[in-house]
Amino acid sequence: MRTHAKAAIEAGRSQARKEGEEIASLARAFAGASDGDLAASIRVEEADAVMTSQGRSGFIGVVVRAGNDATIVTNKQGERFQNAKLQEVGTQSMPAKPFFNPAKRLRRKQAMAAIRRAVRKAWKEGG
């Protein structure tokens, strides 16, 4: 039983990495070449926990993130903001140019199905 579980977890983690890279690649394409720092900041990170509305929750997989120190912008008042967030949702003076959510919506169902298939296959094979 443990070998089945271990194989299923590893297969799920591996497939999640592949699917995360696909979503990140789409987000980079949607971000466009005009904002190279933003596109370069989109990355896939391993995750063992995620924050939910109920608090920290255990997690096996990856998360796709956008933004880093190079994408922080400062307004006229000296306040600092993450450009990735501003581009995604827009501001009063700047229309939104979403790149992250469209990529996620485009691939989420296929990614979940691929991960599910990989886990089931690994469980059946038992390692």
C-alpha positions in Angstrom: 0.0 0.0 0.0 2.8 2.4 0.8 4.6 1.8 -2.5 1.3 2.5 -4.3 0.8 5.8 -2.4 4.5 6.8 -2.9 4.3 6.1 -6.6 1.0 8.0 -6.9 2.3 11.1 -5.0 5.5 11.2 -7.2 3.5 10.8 -10.4 1.1 13.6 -9.3 4.0 15.9 -8.4 5.8 15.2 -11.7 2.7 15.8 -13.8 1.8 18.9 -11.8 5.2 20.3 -12.6 4.6 19.7 -16.3 1.2 21.2 -16.3 2.4 24.2 -14.2 5.2 24.8 -16.8 2.5 24.8 -19.5 0.4 27.3 -17.7 3.4 29.5 -17.0 4.4 29.4 -20.7 0.9 30.5 -21.7 1.0 33.3 -19.1 4.4 34.5 -20.4 2.9 34.6 -23.9 -0.1 36.5 -22.7 2.1 39.0 -20.8 3.7 39.9 -24.1 7.2 40.9 -25.1 6.6 44.6 -24.3 7.0 43.9 -20.6 10.1 41.5 -20.5 10.6 41.8 -16.7 7.0 40.7 -16.1 7.2 37.7 -18.5 10.6 36.7 -17.0 9.2 36.8 -13.5 6.5 34.1 -14.2 7.7 30.9 -12.6 6.7 27.5 -11.2 7.5 26.7 -7.6 7.2 23.5 -5.5 4.7 23.8 -2.7 4.0 21.7 0.3 1.3 24.0 1.7 -1.0 26.7 0.5 -2.9 29.5 2.2 -6.7 29.2 2.0 -9.5 31.2 3.6 -9.4 28.6 6.4 -5.6 29.0 6.9 -2.6 27.0 5.9 -3.4 23.7 4.2 -1.2 20.7 3.2 -0.6 20.5 -0.5 1.3 18.3 -3.0 2.2 20.0 -6.2 3.3 23.3 -7.6 2.1 26.9 -7.8 2.6 29.3 -10.7 3.7 32.8 -9.5 4.3 36.1 -11.2 6.3 39.1 -10.0 9.6 39.6 -8.2 11.8 42.5 -7.1 12.4 43.5 -10.7 8.7 44.0 -11.3 8.0 46.4 -8.4 6.9 49.9 -9.5 6.7 53.1 -7.4 3.9 55.7 -7.9 4.2 59.4 -7.6 3.5 59.3 -3.8 6.4 56.8 -3.3 4.2 53.8 -2.7 5.5 50.5 -4.0 3.3 48.1 -5.9 3.7 44.7 -7.7 3.4 45.4 -11.4 2.2 41.8 -12.0 -0.9 42.5 -9.9 -1.5 46.0 -11.5 -1.3 44.5 -15.0 -3.7 41.7 -14.1 -6.4 43.8 -12.5 -5.7 47.3 -13.7 -6.0 50.6 -11.8 -8.1 53.7 -12.1 -5.7 55.2 -14.6 -4.6 52.0 -16.4 -6.9 49.3 -18.0 -6.3 45.7 -17.0 -4.1 43.6 -19.3 -4.8 40.1 -17.8 -2.2 37.5 -18.5 -2.3 35.1 -15.5 -6.0 34.3 -15.1 -6.6 33.7 -18.8 -3.8 31.2 -18.9 -5.1 29.5 -15.8 -8.6 29.3 -17.1 -7.5 28.0 -20.5 -5.5 25.0 -19.1 -7.0 24.3 -15.6 -9.4 21.5 -16.6 -6.9 19.8 -18.8 -4.2 20.0 -16.2 -6.4 18.6 -13.5 -7.4 15.7 -15.7 -3.8 15.0 -16.7 -2.7 14.9 -13.0 -5.6 12.7 -12.1 -4.7 10.3 -14.9 -1.1 10.2 -13.9 -2.0 9.5 -10.2 -4.5 6.7 -11.1 -2.0 5.1 -13.5 0.8 5.1 -10.9 -1.5 3.7 -8.2 -2.6 0.8 -10.5 1.0 0.0 -11.4 2.1 0.3 -7.7 5.4 1.8 -8.3 
